[in-house]
Amino acid sequence: MASSDGSIAHQPTPIEDYALVGDMHSAALISRGGSIDWLCLPRFDSESLFAALLDSEKAGRWSLAPDDDGAVSEREYLRDTFVLRTLWRTDAGEAEVLDFMPLGDNRPNLVRRIRGISGSVRFAERYAVRFDYGAAVPWVRQIEYGDHPAILATAGPGTVIRRGPRVHAEGLEHVAEYDVAEGETVDLVLTWYPSHRRPPKPLDVDAAIEQTVTWWRDWADRSDPPSPYDQAVRRSLLVLRALTDEDTGGISAAATTSLPETDGGERNWDYRYVWLRDAALTIAVLLTHGYREEAEEWRGWLLRAIAGDPADVQIMYGIGGERRLAEFELPELAGYGGARPVRVGNGAYEQTQWDVFGEVMVALHGARLAGLAETAASWPLQHALLDFLAENWQRPDHGIWEIRGEQKHFTHSRAMVWAAFDRGARGVREFGLDGDAELWQDLADRLREEILSQGFDEKRGAFRQHYDTDEVDAALLQLPQIGFIAPDDERMTGTVAAMEEDLMQDGLLLRYRTSSGVDGLSGEEHPFLACSFWLVEQYAASGRLRDAEELMERGLAAANDVGLLAEEYDPARSRQVGNTPQALSHLALVRAADAIAAARHGREEEAPGVRGEDEAKAADGAPPAQTADGTEATPEEARDDAGADLPERDPEE
């Protein structure tokens, strides 16, 4: 395979061959062959220790597999966890490997436990740590830690210690072979710590497994997913939890950077940050599935991130709310399958995307309907956002897809601005909050008229991507979700027909046609999984239940063997494409399953996000806002500190 500069790139491991293990601070990607090819510590957006995913083994990897070319494996997560079990079979015996990142110990660990099941299996280990995305070969030394061997690797501010069987140097790797017989257990544990500190004490692996399995299962058992998609929904909810930082509440859009949208192309972005859009959509999904406390945590992150001057609101932030996400390239990395450039950071943080204002307002209004009490910051921040939006709503933007071309009046963005003003006015009318409901309603009405006149193509009978084109855009599927238009309105069904004609590719939906040149980038891309699940939701809400179920099955088929979804999918090759696992794909899957469940029971009005004029009806039956002691809150109390943000955690705990 040729890279973008004409050189020959190594043949990459298919994206769908990777499983994820994580500790709600970071995550590792492990191939079917037992190689950890991606790991950043101590956070999702930290520099990598293993980056073979984006180059080759020279960028760092940790492989563990039987020393037998005929070995076969099968893998699965232990039920409702992120503990990965890989069963290896050879002619000489069977053994299993449990890979996981322990929870609850407040330090970055990665455990690989081998257990002999029958006979005896010889394992081969190859261990090569490379700091700073493969650029820094660490200083490595072997030590005796108590009665056990260990290997330290240090470069700059970070050190990792690997405890386990003794290894020996072979070039720039450390390797070992050892036999694991029936009933025997071998533990390998990697721990990251600041290089100026002493190594932490060894991990109690037995206790760590028990605690980690228990935590994941307890969390999963709190959900009530719809049948027959319960397993896919539970796994998707678990993915959302795994991508969420335990301390800050920020949810990473994906665990990876620069996995390309096309082979060898330039559409390679860093998704290890927190988009306001994802955070807002997550709140609604969590509330639907009973995760009230987690929804409050996400809301807390959202409010902290947007605090300050509304003019400074960004579309994305770092996991802790960091604002500067400067984008730069790593020319020394060959890229996944030769796709360059490899990027760190994301320049889109400086873009204008008016839709995030609407998504934030819709999410916080939905939280209010669900009974989450106002915090000291919640409504004042929203009020400030609306005041700013009232002065700037006529400006064009880069749109939901972060185009790197000319700003436009994107119909989706305009509808989301409508939603912001609509929810603001309703916050005043329905909840007694302070604000100029008359002004906000007037602006919402003006926007609605503008969108229907300039954002709708009368000739084709469909909403258009932006005011200067006849193209359609899958983001328009969100118009019914925010209540701008009914799902079965002929203008919406006409838009769906146009999408089916222009954007359907091998049974799944593209975001838009890149051939229009709107995004300012070369190359094409594959069907975007979130869009396909949005179409499932639209089908279910507009009476096309059979179409919804058929498309749902095609979307579910894009998941890999352990239930993970990437950003895009290539149906022709049955290959996942783009960064993985993708939070937005899993968010949309959950909403789609909920919509089908509602439609099957004849309750389309309860489909998630289908609110608009019907949302006021939902408010009549919504639980009242509560004060901290659980009593019903008055509108005045709801504006006070009763629901203040959760306290900050001590990072040293």
C-alpha positions as CSV (number, residue, x, y, z in Angstrom):
1,M,0.0,0.0,0.0
2,A,1.4,3.4,-1.0
3,S,1.4,6.3,1.4
4,S,0.6,9.9,0.5
5,D,4.2,10.6,-0.3
6,G,4.6,7.6,-2.6
7,S,6.5,5.4,-0.1
8,I,5.4,1.9,0.7
9,A,3.5,1.7,4.0
10,H,3.3,-1.3,6.2
11,Q,0.0,-3.3,6.0
12,P,-2.0,-2.1,9.0
13,T,-4.1,-4.2,11.3
14,P,-7.8,-3.7,10.4
15,I,-9.4,-1.2,12.8
16,E,-12.2,-3.7,13.6
17,D,-9.5,-6.2,14.9
18,Y,-8.9,-3.9,17.9
19,A,-10.6,-4.2,21.3
20,L,-10.5,-1.5,24.0
21,V,-9.7,-1.8,27.6
22,G,-9.8,1.3,29.8
23,D,-9.9,2.8,33.3
24,M,-12.0,6.0,32.6
25,H,-8.8,8.0,32.3
26,S,-7.2,6.4,29.3
27,A,-7.5,3.3,27.1
28,A,-5.4,0.7,25.2
29,L,-6.2,-0.9,21.9
30,I,-5.4,-4.6,21.7
31,S,-5.3,-6.5,18.4
32,R,-6.7,-10.0,17.8
33,G,-3.1,-11.1,17.7
34,G,-2.5,-9.9,21.3
35,S,-0.5,-6.7,20.5
36,I,-1.2,-3.5,22.3
37,D,-0.6,-1.0,19.5
38,W,-2.0,2.1,21.1
39,L,-1.8,3.5,24.7
40,C,-1.5,7.0,26.0
41,L,-0.9,7.6,29.7
42,P,-1.9,9.0,32.0
43,R,-4.8,10.5,30.0
44,F,-6.6,9.8,26.7
45,D,-4.9,12.9,25.2
46,S,-1.4,12.3,26.7
47,E,1.6,11.4,24.5
48,S,1.6,7.7,23.5
49,L,3.7,4.9,24.9
50,F,2.7,2.5,22.2
51,A,1.8,3.9,18.8
52,A,2.3,1.0,16.3
53,L,-1.2,1.7,15.3
54,L,0.0,4.8,13.4
55,D,3.3,3.4,12.1
56,S,4.8,0.0,12.9
57,E,6.4,-1.8,15.9
58,K,9.2,0.8,15.9
59,A,6.7,3.3,17.3
60,G,6.1,1.1,20.3
61,R,4.0,-2.0,21.0
62,W,3.5,-4.7,23.6
63,S,2.7,-8.1,22.1
64,L,1.8,-11.3,24.0
65,A,0.8,-14.4,22.2
66,P,1.7,-18.1,21.9
67,D,4.9,-18.8,20.1
68,D,3.1,-21.0,17.6
69,D,2.2,-19.9,14.1
70,G,-0.8,-22.3,14.2
71,A,-2.3,-20.8,17.4
72,V,-5.9,-19.7,17.0
73,S,-7.8,-17.4,19.3
74,E,-11.2,-16.2,20.2
75,R,-12.1,-13.3,22.4
76,E,-14.9,-11.6,24.3
77,Y,-15.4,-9.2,27.1
78,L,-16.3,-10.7,30.5
79,R,-20.0,-9.9,30.7
80,D,-20.7,-6.2,30.9
81,T,-17.1,-5.2,31.6
82,F,-14.0,-4.0,29.8
83,V,-12.0,-7.0,30.9
84,L,-11.0,-8.7,27.7
85,R,-10.6,-12.5,27.7
86,T,-8.6,-14.0,24.8
87,L,-8.6,-17.8,24.6
88,W,-5.6,-19.3,22.8
89,R,-5.6,-22.8,21.4
90,T,-2.4,-24.6,20.3
91,D,-1.6,-28.3,19.6
92,A,0.2,-28.3,23.0
93,G,-2.6,-26.8,25.1
94,E,-5.0,-24.0,25.9
95,A,-4.5,-20.8,27.8
96,E,-6.3,-17.5,28.3
97,V,-5.1,-13.9,28.6
98,L,-7.1,-11.4,30.6
99,D,-6.3,-7.8,29.6
100,F,-7.7,-4.9,31.6
101,M,-7.0,-1.6,33.2
102,P,-7.9,-1.7,36.9
103,L,-10.5,0.7,38.3
104,G,-10.4,2.4,41.7
105,D,-6.7,2.5,42.4
106,N,-6.1,6.1,41.2
107,R,-3.1,5.2,39.1
108,P,-2.5,4.1,35.5
109,N,-2.1,0.3,35.4
110,L,-2.4,-2.2,32.6
111,V,-2.6,-5.9,33.5
112,R,-2.0,-8.9,31.3
113,R,-2.8,-12.1,33.2
114,I,-2.1,-15.5,31.6
115,R,-3.8,-18.6,32.9
116,G,-3.0,-22.1,31.8
117,I,-6.2,-24.1,31.0
118,S,-4.8,-27.4,29.6
119,G,-1.5,-28.8,28.5
120,S,1.3,-26.3,28.3
121,V,1.5,-23.2,26.0
122,R,4.7,-21.3,25.3
123,F,4.1,-17.5,25.2
124,A,6.3,-15.0,23.4
125,E,6.4,-11.4,24.7
126,R,7.8,-8.5,22.9
127,Y,7.9,-5.2,24.8
128,A,9.0,-1.9,23.3
129,V,8.0,1.4,25.0
130,R,8.4,4.6,22.9
131,F,7.4,7.9,24.5
132,D,6.1,10.9,22.7
133,Y,4.4,9.2,19.8
134,G,7.4,7.0,19.0
135,A,9.9,9.9,18.9
136,A,11.6,9.2,22.3
137,V,13.4,5.9,22.9
138,P,13.5,5.7,26.7
139,W,16.4,4.9,29.0
140,V,15.6,1.3,30.0
141,R,17.1,-0.6,32.9
142,Q,16.2,-3.9,34.7
143,I,15.9,-3.9,38.5
144,E,15.0,-6.2,41.2
145,Y,11.9,-5.0,43.0
146,G,11.8,-7.0,46.2
147,D,12.1,-10.6,45.1
148,H,10.8,-9.9,41.6
149,P,12.3,-8.6,38.4
150,A,11.1,-5.4,36.9
151,I,12.0,-3.2,34.0
152,L,12.0,0.6,34.1
153,A,11.7,2.9,31.1
154,T,12.1,6.6,31.5
155,A,12.0,9.6,29.1
156,G,11.4,13.1,30.4
157,P,8.5,13.4,32.9
158,G,7.2,9.9,32.7
159,T,8.3,6.4,33.7
160,V,6.7,3.1,33.2
161,I,7.5,0.0,35.2
162,R,6.7,-3.5,33.9
163,R,6.6,-6.3,36.4
164,G,6.5,-9.9,35.3
165,P,8.8,-12.7,34.0
166,R,12.4,-11.6,33.3
167,V,13.1,-10.3,29.8
168,H,16.2,-9.7,27.8
169,A,17.2,-7.0,25.3
170,E,17.0,-7.8,21.6
171,G,17.8,-4.7,19.6
172,L,15.5,-1.9,20.9
173,E,12.9,-4.4,22.3
174,H,12.8,-6.6,25.3
175,V,11.6,-10.1,24.8
176,A,10.9,-13.2,26.7
177,E,9.5,-16.7,26.3
178,Y,7.9,-18.8,29.0
179,D,5.7,-21.9,29.3
180,V,2.4,-21.7,31.1
181,A,1.0,-25.1,32.1
182,E,-2.5,-26.0,33.2
183,G,-3.4,-24.3,36.5
184,E,-0.4,-21.8,36.4
185,T,-0.9,-18.1,36.3
186,V,1.6,-15.5,35.1
187,D,0.9,-11.8,35.7
188,L,2.4,-8.9,33.7
189,V,1.6,-5.4,35.0
190,L,2.6,-2.1,33.5
191,T,2.3,1.0,35.6
192,W,3.0,4.7,34.7
193,Y,4.1,7.2,37.2
194,P,5.9,10.6,37.2
195,S,9.6,10.0,36.7
196,H,10.5,12.2,39.7
197,R,8.7,9.8,42.1
198,R,9.5,6.4,43.4
199,P,7.8,3.4,41.8
200,P,4.4,2.6,43.3
201,K,3.9,-0.7,45.2
202,P,3.0,-3.8,43.2
203,L,-0.6,-4.3,42.3
204,D,-2.7,-7.0,43.9
205,V,-4.0,-8.5,40.6
206,D,-6.6,-10.8,42.2
207,A,-8.2,-7.9,44.1
208,A,-7.9,-5.7,41.0
209,I,-9.8,-8.1,38.8
210,E,-12.6,-8.6,41.4
211,Q,-13.0,-4.9,42.0
212,T,-12.9,-4.0,38.3
213,V,-15.4,-6.6,37.2
214,T,-17.7,-5.7,40.0
215,W,-17.7,-2.0,39.2
216,W,-18.4,-2.4,35.5
217,R,-21.2,-4.9,36.1
218,D,-22.8,-2.8,38.9
219,W,-22.8,0.2,36.5
220,A,-24.2,-1.7,33.6
221,D,-26.9,-3.3,35.7
222,R,-28.4,0.2,36.4
223,S,-29.5,0.6,32.7
224,D,-32.7,-0.7,31.2
225,P,-32.0,-1.1,27.5
226,P,-34.8,-2.0,25.1
227,S,-35.1,-5.6,23.8
228,P,-34.0,-7.0,21.3
229,Y,-31.1,-4.6,21.2
230,D,-30.2,-4.8,24.9
231,Q,-26.7,-6.1,24.4
232,A,-25.7,-3.6,21.8
233,V,-27.2,-0.8,24.0
234,R,-25.5,-2.0,27.1
235,R,-22.2,-2.2,25.3
236,S,-22.7,1.3,23.9
237,L,-23.5,2.8,27.3
238,L,-20.4,1.1,28.6
239,V,-18.3,2.6,25.8
240,L,-19.6,6.0,26.7
241,R,-18.6,5.4,30.3
242,A,-15.2,4.1,29.4
243,L,-14.5,7.2,27.3
244,T,-15.5,9.5,30.1
245,D,-12.8,10.9,32.4
246,E,-13.7,9.7,36.0
247,D,-12.4,12.9,37.5
248,T,-13.6,15.7,35.2
249,G,-16.6,14.2,33.5
250,G,-15.4,15.0,30.1
251,I,-16.1,12.5,27.4
252,S,-13.5,11.9,24.7
253,A,-15.0,11.7,21.2
254,A,-12.7,8.7,20.6
255,A,-9.7,7.0,22.0
256,T,-7.5,7.6,19.0
257,T,-6.0,10.2,16.6
258,S,-5.5,10.2,12.9
259,L,-7.2,6.9,11.9
260,P,-8.1,8.0,8.4
261,E,-11.5,8.4,6.8
262,T,-10.1,7.2,3.5
263,D,-7.1,4.9,2.7
264,G,-4.0,7.0,2.5
265,G,-6.0,10.2,2.7
266,E,-5.6,13.5,4.6
267,R,-8.9,13.4,6.5
268,N,-7.1,12.4,9.7
269,W,-8.1,14.1,12.9
270,D,-7.4,13.9,16.6
271,Y,-10.6,12.9,18.4
272,R,-9.2,12.6,21.9
273,Y,-11.0,15.7,23.1
274,V,-14.4,16.7,24.4
275,W,-16.9,18.2,22.0
276,L,-19.8,20.2,23.5
277,R,-22.0,18.4,21.0
278,D,-21.1,14.9,22.4
279,A,-21.4,16.1,26.0
280,A,-24.9,17.5,25.3
281,L,-26.2,14.4,23.5
282,T,-24.8,12.2,26.3
283,I,-26.8,14.0,28.9
284,A,-30.0,13.1,27.1
285,V,-29.0,9.4,26.6
286,L,-28.0,9.0,30.2
287,L,-31.2,10.4,31.5
288,T,-33.2,8.1,29.3
289,H,-31.4,5.1,30.7
290,G,-31.6,6.1,34.4
291,Y,-28.1,7.4,34.9
292,R,-29.1,10.6,36.7
293,E,-25.9,11.0,38.7
294,E,-23.7,10.6,35.6
295,A,-25.9,13.1,33.7
296,E,-25.3,15.6,36.5
297,E,-21.5,15.0,36.2
298,W,-21.6,15.6,32.4
299,R,-23.7,18.7,33.0
300,G,-21.1,19.9,35.5
301,W,-18.3,19.5,32.9
302,L,-20.4,21.3,30.3
303,L,-21.1,24.2,32.6
304,R,-17.5,24.5,33.7
305,A,-16.3,24.4,30.1
306,I,-18.6,27.2,28.8
307,A,-18.1,29.4,31.9
308,G,-16.8,32.9,31.1
309,D,-17.4,35.2,28.2
310,P,-19.9,33.7,25.8
311,A,-17.8,35.1,22.9
312,D,-15.1,32.7,24.0
313,V,-17.2,29.5,23.9
314,Q,-15.5,26.8,21.9
315,I,-16.9,23.7,20.1
316,M,-14.4,21.5,21.9
317,Y,-12.1,21.4,24.9
318,G,-9.5,19.2,26.5
319,I,-10.6,16.5,28.9
320,G,-10.2,18.9,31.9
321,G,-11.7,21.8,30.0
322,E,-8.4,23.0,28.5
323,R,-8.9,25.6,25.8
324,R,-5.8,25.5,23.7
325,L,-5.7,22.4,21.4
326,A,-3.2,23.6,18.9
327,E,-2.9,21.2,16.0
328,F,0.5,20.0,14.8
329,E,1.8,17.2,12.6
330,L,4.1,14.3,13.3
331,P,6.0,13.8,10.1
332,E,8.1,11.0,11.6
333,L,5.1,8.7,11.8
334,A,4.1,6.9,8.6
335,G,0.4,7.0,9.5
336,Y,-2.2,4.2,9.5
337,G,-1.7,2.4,6.2
338,G,0.3,5.4,5.0
339,A,-2.4,8.0,5.7
340,R,-0.7,11.3,6.4
341,P,-0.4,13.7,8.1
342,V,-0.6,12.2,11.6
343,R,-2.1,15.0,13.7
344,V,-2.0,15.9,17.4
345,G,-4.4,18.6,18.6
346,N,-7.4,19.8,16.6
347,G,-7.5,23.2,14.9
348,A,-11.2,23.0,14.7
349,Y,-11.3,24.3,18.3
350,E,-11.0,27.8,16.8
351,Q,-13.9,27.3,14.5
352,T,-17.3,29.0,14.8
353,Q,-20.1,26.4,15.0
354,W,-23.4,28.0,16.1
355,D,-25.1,24.6,16.4
356,V,-23.3,23.9,19.7
357,F,-25.3,26.7,21.3
358,G,-28.5,24.9,20.4
359,E,-27.3,21.5,21.4
360,V,-26.3,22.9,24.8
361,M,-29.6,24.6,25.3
362,V,-31.6,21.5,24.2
363,A,-29.6,19.3,26.6
364,L,-30.0,21.5,29.6
365,H,-33.7,22.1,28.9
366,G,-34.1,18.3,28.7
367,A,-32.3,17.9,32.0
368,R,-34.6,20.5,33.5
369,L,-37.6,18.5,32.2
370,A,-36.2,15.4,33.8
371,G,-36.1,17.0,37.2
372,L,-32.4,18.0,37.5
373,A,-32.3,21.0,39.8
374,E,-30.7,24.2,38.6
375,T,-27.2,24.9,39.8
376,A,-25.9,28.3,40.7
377,A,-24.3,28.6,37.2
378,S,-26.7,26.7,34.9
379,W,-29.3,29.3,34.0
380,P,-27.1,32.4,34.3
381,L,-24.7,30.8,31.8
382,Q,-27.5,29.9,29.5
383,H,-28.9,33.4,29.8
384,A,-25.5,34.9,28.8
385,L,-25.2,32.5,25.9
386,L,-28.6,33.6,24.6
387,D,-27.7,37.3,25.0
388,F,-24.6,36.7,22.9
389,L,-26.4,34.7,20.4
390,A,-29.1,37.4,20.0
391,E,-26.3,39.7,18.8
392,N,-24.6,37.2,16.5
393,W,-27.2,34.8,15.2
394,Q,-27.1,36.1,11.6
395,R,-23.4,35.2,11.1
396,P,-22.4,32.1,9.0
397,D,-20.3,29.3,10.5
398,H,-18.3,26.1,9.7
399,G,-21.2,23.8,10.5
400,I,-21.4,20.5,12.4
401,W,-18.9,18.7,10.2
402,E,-16.1,21.3,10.9
403,I,-15.5,22.1,7.3
404,R,-12.2,23.7,6.5
405,G,-13.7,25.6,3.6
406,E,-15.7,28.8,3.4
407,Q,-18.2,29.5,6.1
408,K,-21.8,29.1,5.1
409,H,-25.4,29.5,6.4
410,F,-25.8,25.8,7.1
411,T,-29.4,24.9,7.5
412,H,-28.6,22.5,10.4
413,S,-26.8,25.3,12.3
414,R,-29.6,27.7,11.7
415,A,-32.1,25.2,13.1
416,M,-30.0,24.7,16.1
417,V,-29.9,28.4,16.8
418,W,-33.7,28.3,16.5
419,A,-33.6,25.6,19.1
420,A,-31.5,27.7,21.4
421,F,-33.9,30.6,21.4
422,D,-36.9,28.3,21.6
423,R,-35.6,26.6,24.7
424,G,-34.6,29.9,26.2
425,A,-38.1,31.2,25.8
426,R,-39.6,28.1,27.2
427,G,-37.3,28.1,30.2
428,V,-38.9,31.4,31.1
429,R,-42.5,30.4,30.4
430,E,-42.4,26.9,31.8
431,F,-40.0,27.1,34.7
432,G,-40.3,30.7,35.8
433,L,-36.6,31.5,35.0
434,D,-35.7,35.1,34.4
435,G,-35.2,36.3,30.8
436,D,-36.7,38.1,27.8
437,A,-39.0,35.3,26.5
438,E,-40.7,37.7,24.1
439,L,-37.4,38.6,22.4
440,W,-36.1,35.0,22.3
441,Q,-39.4,33.8,20.9
442,D,-39.4,36.5,18.3
443,L,-35.9,35.5,17.2
444,A,-36.9,31.9,17.1
445,D,-39.9,32.8,14.9
446,R,-37.8,34.9,12.5
447,L,-35.3,32.0,12.2
448,R,-38.0,29.5,11.5
449,E,-39.4,31.7,8.7
450,E,-35.9,32.2,7.3
451,I,-35.1,28.5,7.4
452,L,-38.3,27.5,5.7
453,S,-37.8,30.1,2.9
454,Q,-34.0,29.9,2.3
455,G,-33.1,26.5,3.8
456,F,-35.8,24.5,1.9
457,D,-35.6,23.6,-1.8
458,E,-39.1,23.9,-3.1
459,K,-38.2,22.3,-6.4
460,R,-36.8,19.2,-4.8
461,G,-39.1,19.3,-1.7
462,A,-36.1,18.9,0.6
463,F,-34.1,20.9,3.1
464,R,-30.7,21.9,1.7
465,Q,-27.3,21.6,3.3
466,H,-26.8,25.4,3.3
467,Y,-28.5,28.3,1.7
468,D,-26.4,28.4,-1.5
469,T,-26.7,24.8,-2.6
470,D,-29.1,22.1,-3.7
471,E,-27.1,19.4,-1.8
472,V,-28.6,17.6,1.2
473,D,-26.8,16.8,4.5
474,A,-27.5,13.9,6.9
475,A,-27.2,16.4,9.8
476,L,-30.7,17.6,8.7
477,L,-32.0,14.4,10.3
478,Q,-31.7,16.2,13.6
479,L,-34.4,18.7,12.7
480,P,-37.2,16.5,14.0
481,Q,-35.0,15.5,17.0
482,I,-35.0,19.1,18.2
483,G,-38.7,19.6,17.4
484,F,-38.2,22.0,14.5
485,I,-40.4,19.9,12.3
486,A,-42.5,16.8,12.8
487,P,-40.8,13.5,11.6
488,D,-43.7,12.8,9.2
489,D,-44.0,16.3,7.8
490,E,-43.8,16.1,4.0
491,R,-40.9,18.5,4.0
492,M,-39.0,16.1,6.2
493,T,-40.0,13.0,4.4
494,G,-39.0,14.7,1.2
495,T,-35.6,15.5,2.7
496,V,-35.2,11.8,3.7
497,A,-36.1,10.8,0.1
498,A,-33.3,13.1,-1.2
499,M,-30.8,11.6,1.3
500,E,-31.8,8.1,0.1
501,E,-31.1,9.2,-3.4
502,D,-27.9,11.1,-2.9
503,L,-26.2,9.8,0.3
504,M,-27.1,6.1,0.6
505,Q,-24.1,4.0,-0.1
506,D,-24.3,0.2,0.1
507,G,-27.2,0.5,2.6
508,L,-25.6,3.1,4.9
509,L,-25.6,6.9,4.9
510,L,-22.9,9.3,4.0
511,R,-22.7,12.7,5.9
512,Y,-22.8,14.6,2.6
513,R,-21.3,14.4,-0.9
514,T,-17.7,15.4,-0.6
515,S,-17.7,16.0,-4.4
516,S,-19.5,19.3,-3.8
517,G,-16.2,20.7,-2.4
518,V,-17.9,22.3,0.6
519,D,-15.4,21.0,3.1
520,G,-12.3,22.2,1.3
521,L,-10.5,18.8,1.5
522,S,-9.5,16.3,-1.1
523,G,-10.6,12.7,-1.2
524,E,-13.8,11.0,-0.2
525,E,-15.1,9.2,2.8
526,H,-17.3,6.3,3.8
527,P,-20.8,6.1,5.4
528,F,-20.9,7.8,8.7
529,L,-22.4,5.5,11.3
530,A,-24.0,8.1,13.5
531,C,-25.9,9.4,10.5
532,S,-27.2,5.9,9.6
533,F,-28.5,5.5,13.2
534,W,-30.1,9.0,13.0
535,L,-31.9,7.8,9.9
536,V,-33.1,4.7,11.9
537,E,-34.5,7.1,14.5
538,Q,-36.2,9.2,11.7
539,Y,-37.7,6.0,10.1
540,A,-39.1,4.8,13.5
541,A,-40.6,8.2,14.3
542,S,-42.2,8.7,10.9
543,G,-44.0,5.3,10.7
544,R,-41.4,3.4,8.7
545,L,-40.7,0.8,11.4
546,R,-39.6,-2.0,9.0
547,D,-37.1,0.3,7.3
548,A,-35.9,1.3,10.7
549,E,-35.3,-2.3,11.8
550,E,-33.6,-3.2,8.6
551,L,-31.3,-0.3,8.7
552,M,-30.6,-0.9,12.4
553,E,-29.4,-4.4,11.6
554,R,-27.1,-3.1,9.0
555,G,-25.7,-0.5,11.4
556,L,-25.2,-3.2,14.1
557,A,-23.4,-5.4,11.6
558,A,-20.8,-2.6,11.4
559,A,-19.7,-3.4,15.0
560,N,-16.7,-5.6,15.5
561,D,-16.8,-8.9,17.4
562,V,-16.7,-7.2,20.8
563,G,-19.4,-4.6,19.9
564,L,-17.2,-1.5,19.2
565,L,-18.0,1.0,16.4
566,A,-15.6,3.3,14.7
567,E,-16.5,6.6,13.1
568,E,-17.3,5.2,9.6
569,Y,-17.8,1.9,7.8
570,D,-16.9,0.6,4.4
571,P,-19.7,-1.9,3.5
572,A,-17.9,-3.0,0.3
573,R,-14.9,-4.3,2.2
574,S,-16.7,-4.9,5.6
575,R,-14.1,-2.7,7.2
576,Q,-14.3,-0.1,9.9
577,V,-12.9,3.3,9.1
578,G,-11.8,6.3,11.2
579,N,-11.2,6.9,14.8
580,T,-12.4,4.3,17.3
581,P,-14.4,3.6,19.4
582,Q,-16.4,6.6,18.4
583,A,-18.7,8.1,21.1
584,L,-21.1,9.7,18.6
585,S,-21.6,6.4,16.8
586,H,-22.5,4.7,20.1
587,L,-24.7,7.6,21.2
588,A,-26.7,7.4,18.0
589,L,-27.0,3.7,18.3
590,V,-28.7,4.0,21.7
591,R,-31.1,6.7,20.5
592,A,-32.0,4.5,17.5
593,A,-32.7,1.5,19.7
594,D,-34.8,3.7,21.9
595,A,-36.8,5.1,19.0
596,I,-37.5,1.6,17.6
597,A,-38.6,0.4,21.1
598,A,-41.0,3.4,21.3
599,A,-42.4,2.9,17.8
600,R,-43.0,-0.8,18.5
601,H,-45.1,0.1,21.4
602,G,-47.0,2.8,19.5
603,R,-45.5,5.6,21.5
604,E,-43.6,7.6,18.8
605,E,-44.1,10.7,20.9
606,E,-41.7,9.2,23.4
607,A,-38.9,8.6,21.0
608,P,-35.8,10.4,22.3
609,G,-35.3,14.0,21.3
610,V,-38.6,14.2,19.4
611,R,-39.9,17.1,21.4
612,G,-40.6,20.5,19.8
613,E,-44.3,21.3,20.4
614,D,-44.8,17.9,22.2
615,E,-42.1,18.8,24.7
616,A,-44.4,21.0,26.6
617,K,-46.7,18.0,27.1
618,A,-43.8,16.0,28.5
619,A,-43.1,18.9,30.9
620,D,-46.6,18.5,32.4
621,G,-45.7,15.0,33.6
622,A,-42.0,15.6,34.4
623,P,-40.8,15.1,37.9
624,P,-40.5,18.4,39.7
625,A,-37.1,20.0,40.3
626,Q,-35.7,19.1,43.7
627,T,-33.6,20.8,46.3
628,A,-30.6,19.1,47.8
629,D,-32.7,17.5,50.6
630,G,-35.0,15.9,48.1
631,T,-38.0,18.2,48.6
632,E,-39.8,19.8,45.7
633,A,-38.1,23.1,44.6
634,T,-39.9,26.3,43.9
635,P,-38.8,28.1,40.7
636,E,-36.9,30.5,42.9
637,E,-35.1,27.7,44.7
638,A,-34.3,26.0,41.5
639,R,-32.3,29.1,40.5
640,D,-30.2,28.9,43.6
641,D,-27.4,26.7,44.8
642,A,-29.5,23.6,45.6
643,G,-28.1,21.6,42.7
644,A,-24.6,23.0,42.8
645,D,-21.9,21.1,40.9
646,L,-20.3,18.1,42.5
647,P,-17.3,18.9,44.5
648,E,-13.9,18.7,43.0
649,R,-12.0,15.4,43.7
650,D,-8.6,15.5,45.4
651,P,-6.1,14.4,42.7
652,E,-4.0,12.9,45.4
653,E,-6.7,10.6,46.7
